[in-house]
Amino acid sequence: MRWGFAAEDVLAYPPGGDEAEWSMPAQQPTADVMAFYHDEAGRSQALAVGAPLTALARTGGRFQTPEQAPALGRILFHLLQEYARHLGQLDIARELIDGKTGE
């Protein structure tokens, strides 16, 4: 939301490639990771509150031209799809622990 909708200057991809993007130091406290997540979720919510679903993303962040900029509704739908996909992967990982499945 910050990079794609608000065009904030954020570090989209950390140096070090996939290894740096998808790993955490073993000594990183879980509470710090969760606090960061909740902070980002709050920032995203603040950007969406009051904005119409038809509002176009600002240019200069992820989208460089007005033609590339999707509407907020499309961005939020994309986020929903990403959450659903990754939560499904977590469900599979959880099932591998003991074979139990949900409803």
Secondary structure, DSSP 8 states (H G I E B T S, - for coil): -TTTTS-----SS-TTHHHHHS---TTS-HHHHHHHHHHHHHHHHHHHTT--TT-B--SSSS--STTT--BHHHHHHHHHHHHHHHHHHHHHHHHHHHS----
